[in-house]
Amino acid sequence: MEKPRVFISHSAVDADWARSFAQAPKQRGVAVWFDEFDVHPGESLREALESGLRGSDVLVALLDPEHPAKPALFFELGAAIGMGKKVVTIVPKALDPSHLPLDVRLRRYLVRDSPEHTAEELSNALLAA
């Protein structure tokens, strides 16, 4: 079975954790689209995001611990759902689930741990599917 292509959505305030997280599945051979790795100088961010999302099988949304329901999240979730992509959300441990957007609450999500452990959990789930 071919490994899924994963698009990672994250907040800029969470970039350090997201970068570490994005590197872990790549080391396991999972194809990862991550803005810092895949958007090049002079390239349109909007076009690169759209192309990355279209070329992926799975949207992984890393929710910002401070602002879990940012507008960009709703755009990317809506686009991914509309394209028939699998959506996996990574939720901060201390976040009350009632504060999650409805589309997130209606899907099984992963609870954020270390970047490596969370990536391992995601990789195992994707490869088992």
N, C-alpha and C positions, 0 to 999 in steps of 0.2 A: 504494500500500500504506500502511495506517495505521501510524504509529510505535508501537512497543511502550510499554506503561506499565511503569516500572521501580521496584521497591521496593529501597531501599538499607538493608542491615543493617550496623551497625558497632558497635564498642566505644566506650564513653564516653572512654576514654583516648586514642582516636584521632580525637576529634571535630573537631579543626581540619582535619586532612587530609581527613576524610570530608566536611566542609562544603564545602570547595573543590572536591572531586571531584563532589559532588551538584549544585553550581551549573553546572558545565561542560556536562553533557548537556542541562540545562534551556535553556541558551543556544543549543543546537543544535535546540531544538524537541521534545526528548524529554520526555514526561510523567514526572516523578520524584516518588516518595513518599519523603520524608526526615523523620524525627521532628522535627527542629528547625523545619522548614517547615510541617508538617502536624498536629502535636499541639498543641491549643490549651489555654490555662489552664483548669483544672477538668475537662478531659476525661480519661476513663480511658485510661491508657497501653495497657493490655492490649487494650481494645476498639478503640482507634485502630490499633494494630499489626495486629490481626486484620483489620480492615476494609481497611487499606492493602495487606496481603498478598493478600487475596481479590480486590481490584480491580486487581491488577497482572498482567502477563504474564510478568515476569522478576524473579527474586530475584537481586540483586547482593550478595554477602557479602564485606565488606572484613575480611580476617583481621587481627587484632591481632598486631603483630610480636612481642609478649611472650608472649601466651597465645592461640595460634591455635585451640585446641579448647575454647572456652568453652561451657558448657551452653546458653546462649541460641542459639548458632550451630546446635547440633544440633536444637533445637526448631524454629527457623525453616527449616532445611534440610529436616527431616522434613515439616513442614507444606507447604512449597512443592512438594516431590516428590509428596506425597500429593494435592495439588491439580492436579498435572500442569503446574506452572510450569517454565519454563526456568530453570536455575540457572547463574550465572556467578560464580566466586569470584576475588577479587583477592588475590594472595599476595605477601607481602613478598619482595624480591629475595634476601635472605640466608637465607631459611628453607629448611631441608633438607626436600625433598618427603616423606621418610619420616615426618616429624612431622605431616603433614597427615591429617585424618580420611579414612577410606576413601572416603566418598561424594565428597569433593573430589578425591582422587587419580584416581578413575574417570571424571572429566570434564575436558575441556580447561579450564584456568584461565588467567587473565591474570597476568602478573608486574607488580607495582606499580612505577610510575615516578612522575613528577610527577603531581599530580591532573589537570592539564589533558591531558597526554599519555595517561594511562591512560583518562580519559573519552573522548578522541577514539578510542582503540583500541576501547573498548567500543561507542561509538556507531556506528562503521563496521561492526563485526561484527554488531550488531543490525539495522542498516538493510540489510545485505547478505543477511541470512537470509531 
